Amino acid sequence: MPLKYSCFIFAAVCHLAVVSPETIAEQCQNLTISAPPEYPPFSYTNDNGLDGAGIQIARQLATAAGYSSKIFAHASWARVYQAHLRGDVDIVAALYRTPEREEGMHFLGSYAAERTILVARKSHPVRFDAWQDLIPLTGVVINGDSRGKTLDAFIAAELKVVKVHSFVNVESLLSAGRVDYALVGEFSPKVTAFNYRAADSNLYAVDKPLTEEKVYISLSRKSPCAFLHSGLEDLFVKLAATEGFDVLLHKHAILASGRAIRRN
């Protein structure tokens, strides 16, 4: 056999050895779970680290699949998101599904829905009937966040927005009058520093929501455990049928609210 063909066959065999199922399985020792740090009741930080309904569901999935889990907590959602795309974080327990995200993630299932709301200052109210009303104004959003495929595209093409890393920054810019409005998920501000519902707050939420999107759990396509995606999807369906998620969401809404009261 000519030398060049021998080398080609040898290289192919070596490549197959590197990506063999046995090798991949050995690299998947446990499942690292993370989520946005300010997204109650889905995910939030407490004295023990990162918790929430989504975190609990993700841990139950890992256990059902026969794997231990560890929690990765970070103050920046943008950094959690990038770690997930790299495969350093296997599972993210609370996020929206978009075509761009599907390129880097397997979406295992949804367990809740959330509306996008507009928050403005009472002293400078925003007239809002349609998305186009926001074009002349300046808004603020969380960096790395998604408000759903259609609204994300409209924001990118038509709106002037400032991107920040936390709700502390959102509240600061909005209250100082440096932006006209904020676009946020309806659950996020409830128990964070961005407390527009407080009696003494100068902020208010517009009654009309912009969108409603499902909240998902995802598995990184670059994770060493990515081969588990089909099995985890099946386990998610079984978990939803046997456990139900409404009670879990209600439980963590109460726990997160208690955390906010203690901090105030």
Buried (B, 14 or more C-beta within 10 A) or exposed (E): EEEEEEEEEEEEEEEEEEEEEEEBEEEBEEBBBBBBBBBBBBBBBBEEEBBBBBBBBBBBBBEBBEBEBEBBBBEBBBBBBEBBBEBBBBBBBBBBBBEEBEEBBBBBBBBBEBBBBBBBBEEEEBEBEEBEEBEEBBBBBBBBBBBBBEBBEBBEEEBEBBEBBBBEBBBBBBBEEEBBBBBBBBBBBBBBBBBBEEEEBBBBBBEEEBBEBBBBBBBBBBBBBBBBBEBBBBBBEEBBEEBEBEEBBEEBBEBBBEBBEEEE
